[in-house]
Amino acid sequence: MRLTLTGITWEHERGYDCVVAASRRYEREHPGIELSWTKRSLQAFADAPLERLAAEADLLVIDHPHVPLAARAGLLARLDGAGFDDELAVLAAQSVGRSHESYAHDGHQYGLATDAAAQVAVHRPDLIAEPPREWDAVLELAAQGRVLWPAKPIDAFSSLVTVAGSQGAVPAAESGVFLAEEELAAALAVLHRLTELVPEECLGWNPIQAAEALAASDRHAYVPLAFGYTNYARAGYRAHRLRYTDVPAGPAGIDGSLLGGAGIAVSARTTGGMPGAGPAGRLGNPVRAAAAREFAFWLASAEVQRGVYYDAGGQPGNAVAWDDDRLNADSSDFFRGTRATLESAYLRPRTAGYIAFQDRTSPWVTATLRGELTDERLARRMNEAAAELLTD
């Protein structure tokens, strides 16, 4: 009798193709298991309440900022204390920066970092041999009309955090305060200048749109801030190959880039811990729960991450894969070229109110860059939101 596990992820080679290819291999190695994955657009996946996703699937590919709220609501199964603690210790040692830590909360692990990312820089090596490494040089290149920058609300917010970090600020370091007004003003000064120099449509773009535009045309050569996608660094993926590097340095170097990525989690509904799960059918089935956890740890393992997962378009979260010579040769040194940025990346506040804070304030950042809000008003509104949502 075959056991079918269901999973849900986002619609991209990096989110879907890699887990499906890995699942087919897992099924061959475990004949009694079948894995069925569904996908949603990146925006639909981000917008869907985690309660609904956890009710629909055994396995979830999630963004780490959801973990504190999900833990408080009992939506995700704990991965520690379930017979895999030795494997957890190995994965913690194989973390890229704070990726593994980002799926932990209140002493428990709720996800495994199968995908590591942060805001990094990207350029066309056929157009510029050496990218700018500091912000003054970035703005000089932008003044020549050669720079793109994805700045739709969530990406503008992310860029604000990254630039503030490179100037030595640590967002939300003080309870109830996101950034001091002078820290925010200093970061916005850079972003206002960048906004003036890039095409207006950039304020509605995400990193995929920026990468597509960079790969398609010879007009632009560089993007200073965007979440990296190894796919564009691989031969044959698009007409022109991209190369990713560390973010531009500020007064504090490259510290503080916003940490992103994705991880594999197990629904608490599968293990019987989700509120309202009940005792029947697939709910709380110990065989299903064990199988789901076993697959999650297998997917996050170094062997799988640097093998079938990467080869099917994935962007590994395991540091062994990031150190792999084959993967770096195949991706124009994507991993070694951005590793320093990942190692010093900023981990967003570990509070249940963070997602609400990010959703509320991100549009304000883009509005400020459009001149619809003053810098001072943005500072006040962000700190008011932080006092309301980032103090639990």
C-alpha positions in Angstrom: 0.0 0.0 0.0 1.4 3.4 -1.1 1.4 6.4 1.2 0.8 9.7 -0.6 2.2 12.9 0.8 1.0 16.2 -0.6 3.1 19.3 -0.9 2.7 23.0 -2.0 5.3 25.4 -3.2 5.7 28.3 -5.6 5.7 28.4 -9.4 9.3 28.6 -10.6 12.0 26.2 -11.4 13.6 27.2 -8.2 10.5 26.5 -6.2 8.7 23.7 -8.1 10.8 21.8 -10.6 13.5 21.1 -8.0 11.2 19.6 -5.4 9.4 17.5 -8.0 12.6 16.1 -9.5 13.9 15.3 -6.0 10.5 13.7 -5.1 10.7 11.4 -8.2 14.1 10.2 -7.0 12.8 9.7 -3.5 10.0 7.6 -4.7 12.4 5.4 -6.6 14.4 4.9 -3.4 11.2 4.5 -1.2 8.7 2.5 -3.3 6.0 2.8 -0.7 5.9 6.7 -0.8 4.3 8.9 -3.4 4.8 12.7 -3.3 2.2 15.0 -5.1 3.1 18.7 -5.4 0.9 21.7 -6.4 2.2 25.2 -7.2 0.9 28.7 -7.1 2.3 31.9 -8.5 4.9 33.6 -6.2 2.4 36.4 -5.4 -0.5 34.0 -4.8 1.7 31.8 -2.6 2.8 34.8 -0.6 -0.7 36.1 -0.2 -2.4 32.8 0.8 -2.9 32.5 4.6 -0.6 29.9 6.1 -3.5 28.4 7.9 -5.0 27.4 4.6 -1.8 26.1 3.2 -1.2 24.0 6.3 -4.7 22.6 6.0 -4.2 21.6 2.4 -0.8 19.9 2.4 1.6 17.7 4.4 4.7 19.5 3.2 5.0 23.3 2.8 7.8 25.4 1.2 7.6 28.6 3.3 9.4 31.9 3.9 11.1 32.0 7.2 9.4 35.3 8.5 6.2 33.3 8.8 7.7 30.9 11.4 7.0 32.9 14.7 3.3 33.4 13.8 3.0 29.9 12.6 4.5 28.5 15.7 2.2 30.6 17.9 -0.8 29.4 16.0 0.3 25.8 16.0 0.4 25.4 12.3 3.7 23.7 11.8 5.1 20.5 13.3 8.2 20.6 15.4 11.2 19.0 13.7 13.2 18.7 16.9 12.6 15.9 19.4 11.1 13.7 16.7 14.0 11.3 16.1 16.0 13.6 13.8 18.1 15.6 16.3 21.4 14.3 15.0 20.4 15.3 11.5 19.3 18.7 12.8 22.8 19.2 14.3 24.4 18.4 11.0 22.2 20.8 9.1 22.8 23.6 11.7 26.6 23.1 11.0 25.9 23.2 7.2 23.9 26.5 7.3 24.6 29.3 4.9 24.7 32.3 7.3 21.7 32.3 9.6 19.4 30.4 7.1 19.0 27.4 9.4 18.4 29.6 12.5 15.7 31.5 10.6 13.3 28.5 10.8 13.7 28.2 14.6 11.5 29.8 17.2 11.4 29.6 21.0 13.9 26.8 21.1 12.2 24.6 18.5 12.9 24.0 14.8 9.9 24.4 12.4 11.6 24.2 9.0 14.8 23.3 7.2 16.6 25.7 4.9 16.4 24.1 1.5 16.9 27.5 -0.3 19.3 30.3 0.7 19.1 33.8 -0.6 19.7 37.4 0.3 19.7 40.7 -1.7 22.8 40.6 -3.8 24.1 42.4 -7.0 24.0 41.1 -10.5 25.5 42.2 -13.8 26.1 41.2 -17.4 29.8 40.1 -17.6 29.7 40.5 -21.4 28.9 44.2 -20.9 31.0 45.2 -17.9 34.1 43.2 -16.9 34.0 44.3 -13.3 30.9 45.5 -11.5 30.9 48.5 -9.1 31.7 47.5 -5.6 30.7 50.6 -3.7 27.6 52.9 -3.8 29.3 55.9 -5.4 30.4 53.7 -8.3 26.9 52.3 -8.6 25.3 55.7 -8.8 27.9 56.8 -11.4 26.9 53.8 -13.6 23.3 54.5 -13.0 23.8 58.1 -14.2 24.9 56.6 -17.5 21.6 54.9 -17.8 23.0 51.4 -17.4 21.4 50.3 -14.1 18.1 48.5 -13.2 16.6 48.0 -9.8 13.5 46.1 -8.7 11.6 48.3 -6.3 8.0 47.1 -6.0 6.9 47.5 -2.4 8.4 44.4 -0.8 11.7 44.8 -2.7 11.9 48.5 -2.0 11.4 47.6 1.7 14.1 45.0 1.4 16.5 47.5 -0.2 15.8 50.0 2.6 16.9 47.4 5.1 19.9 46.3 3.1 21.2 49.8 2.5 20.6 50.8 6.2 22.6 47.7 7.2 25.5 48.7 4.9 25.6 52.0 6.7 25.8 50.4 10.1 22.2 50.5 11.2 20.3 47.4 12.6 16.6 47.7 12.0 14.3 46.8 14.9 17.3 46.6 17.3 15.3 48.5 19.8 11.9 47.3 20.7 9.1 49.3 19.1 11.5 51.2 16.8 12.3 50.2 13.3 14.9 52.8 12.4 15.8 56.1 14.0 14.8 59.0 11.7 18.4 59.8 10.9 19.2 56.2 10.0 16.2 56.0 7.7 17.1 59.3 6.1 20.6 58.2 5.3 19.4 55.0 3.7 16.7 56.8 1.8 19.2 59.3 0.4 20.9 56.5 -1.5 17.6 55.0 -2.7 16.1 58.4 -3.7 19.2 59.0 -5.9 18.9 55.5 -7.4 15.2 56.0 -8.1 16.0 59.2 -10.1 18.5 57.3 -12.3 16.6 54.0 -13.1 13.6 53.6 -15.5 10.3 54.5 -13.8 8.9 51.1 -14.4 11.4 49.6 -12.0 9.2 50.8 -9.1 6.8 48.0 -10.1 9.3 45.3 -10.7 10.3 42.2 -8.7 13.8 40.5 -9.0 12.7 38.1 -11.7 11.5 41.0 -13.9 14.8 42.8 -13.4 16.8 39.7 -14.2 14.7 39.0 -17.3 15.3 42.6 -18.5 19.0 42.5 -17.8 19.4 39.2 -19.7 17.3 40.3 -22.7 18.8 43.6 -23.7 22.3 45.2 -24.0 21.0 48.6 -22.8 21.5 47.8 -19.1 24.4 46.1 -17.4 23.9 46.0 -13.6 21.4 45.6 -10.8 22.7 46.6 -7.3 20.0 45.0 -5.1 17.9 42.0 -6.0 17.4 38.5 -4.5 19.6 36.2 -6.4 18.4 33.4 -8.8 21.1 30.9 -9.8 19.0 30.0 -12.9 20.0 33.2 -14.7 23.7 32.5 -14.0 23.5 29.1 -15.8 24.5 28.6 -19.4 21.5 28.5 -21.8 18.8 29.7 -19.4 18.4 33.0 -21.2 20.0 34.7 -24.2 22.6 36.3 -22.0 24.1 34.8 -18.9 24.2 36.9 -15.7 26.7 36.9 -12.9 25.9 37.5 -9.2 28.2 39.2 -6.7 28.1 40.7 -3.2 26.0 43.8 -2.6 27.7 47.2 -3.0 29.5 48.2 0.2 28.5 51.1 2.4 30.4 52.6 5.4 29.8 49.3 7.2 30.8 47.2 4.3 28.4 44.6 3.0 26.8 43.7 6.3 23.0 43.7 6.7 21.6 42.5 3.4 18.0 41.2 3.9 18.0 37.5 4.3 15.5 35.6 2.2 15.3 32.0 1.0 12.8 29.3 1.6 12.5 26.2 3.7 10.6 22.9 3.9 8.2 22.5 6.8 5.7 19.8 7.9 2.1 20.8 8.6 1.0 20.3 12.2 -2.3 18.9 10.7 -0.3 15.9 9.5 1.1 15.2 12.9 -2.2 15.9 14.7 -1.0 19.1 16.4 -3.0 21.7 14.4 -6.0 23.1 16.1 -9.1 21.4 14.8 -7.2 18.6 13.1 -9.2 15.8 14.7 -8.3 12.1 15.0 -9.5 10.7 11.6 -8.0 10.0 8.2 -4.7 11.7 7.4 -4.9 13.9 10.5 -2.4 12.9 13.2 -1.4 9.7 11.4 2.0 8.8 13.0 3.1 6.9 9.9 2.3 9.9 7.7 4.0 12.3 10.1 7.2 10.3 10.3 7.3 10.0 6.5 6.8 13.7 6.0 9.6 14.5 8.4 11.9 11.9 6.8 11.4 13.4 3.4 12.0 17.0 4.7 15.4 16.0 6.2 16.3 14.1 3.0 15.5 17.1 0.8 17.7 19.4 3.0 20.6 17.0 3.1 23.9 17.9 1.4 23.9 15.0 -1.1 20.4 16.0 -2.4 21.0 19.7 -2.3 24.2 19.6 -4.4 22.7 16.9 -6.7 19.2 16.4 -8.0 17.9 19.5 -6.3 20.3 21.9 -7.9 20.3 20.1 -11.2 16.6 20.6 -11.5 16.8 24.4 -11.0 16.9 24.7 -7.3 19.0 27.2 -5.3 20.4 25.1 -2.4 20.3 26.2 1.3 23.0 23.8 2.3 26.5 25.2 2.6 28.1 22.0 1.3 26.4 22.8 -2.0 27.5 26.4 -1.9 31.1 25.1 -1.5 30.8 22.6 -4.4 33.2 23.2 -7.3 30.8 21.7 -9.9 27.9 23.9 -8.9 30.0 27.0 -8.8 31.5 26.3 -12.2 28.0 25.7 -13.6 26.6 29.0 -12.1 29.4 31.5 -12.9 30.5 31.3 -9.2 27.1 32.3 -8.0 27.6 30.7 -4.6 31.2 31.8 -3.9 30.5 35.2 -5.4 27.7 36.0 -3.0 28.7 34.0 0.0 30.0 36.9 2.1 26.8 38.8 1.7 24.8 35.7 2.9 27.1 35.2 5.8 26.5 38.7 7.1 22.9 39.0 6.1 20.2 40.5 8.4 17.6 38.2 10.0 14.2 39.9 10.3 12.6 40.3 13.7 11.4 37.0 15.3 8.0 38.3 16.3 4.5 37.1 15.4 3.6 40.6 14.2 6.4 40.9 11.7 4.5 39.8 8.6 1.8 42.3 9.3 4.4 45.0 9.8 6.1 44.2 6.5 2.8 44.0 4.6 1.7 47.3 6.1 4.9 49.3 5.7 6.3 48.1 2.3 3.9 50.1 0.2 4.9 53.2 2.2 8.5 52.8 1.1 7.7 52.8 -2.6 5.3 55.7 -2.0 8.1 57.7 -0.4 10.4 56.9 -3.4 7.7 58.2 -5.7 7.5 61.4 -3.7 4.1 60.7 -2.3 5.3 60.6 1.3 8.0 62.6 3.0 11.0 60.8 4.6 9.9 62.2 7.9 6.4 60.9 7.6 7.7 57.5 6.6 9.9 57.4 9.6 7.0 58.3 11.9 4.6 55.8 10.3 7.2 52.9 10.3 8.0 53.5 14.0 4.4 53.7 14.9 3.8 50.4 13.2 6.9 48.9 14.9 5.6 50.0 18.3 2.3 48.2 17.5 3.5 45.0 15.8 7.1 44.4 16.7 7.0 44.3 20.5 5.6 40.8 21.2 
